[in-house]
């Protein structure tokens, strides 16, 4: 699955990212914190770039 960034940060605009994993509400983020956003958080990567965490309302999912 892929995700297109639709948030308001210019750095990520027009980026299409591979969704590596999905962290659901109330699940651990992996850094000692818990996702309490009320929605999913998507861990994404574009090519060999670092991993990015995007909230559900910042991406449009693309099924490929």
C-alpha positions, 0 to 999 in steps of 0.5 A, a space after each residue: 500500500 502507498 500513501 500520498 501526503 496531503 498535509 500542509 508541510 511543503 517538505 512532504 508535498 507531492 511525495 508518494 510513500 510506501 506504507 511500512 506499517 500502521 499503528 492503530 489508536 492506543 498501540 505503542 509507537 515503538 519509542 515508549 509512547 502510545 498513539 493517542 491521536 484517535 486515528 491511525 499513524 502510518 510509518 512510511 518511507 520513500 525509496 531509501 529515505 528515513 522513515 516518516 510518521 504521518 497521521 491518518 488525516 495527512 495522507 491519502 491511501 493508494 491501493 496498488 
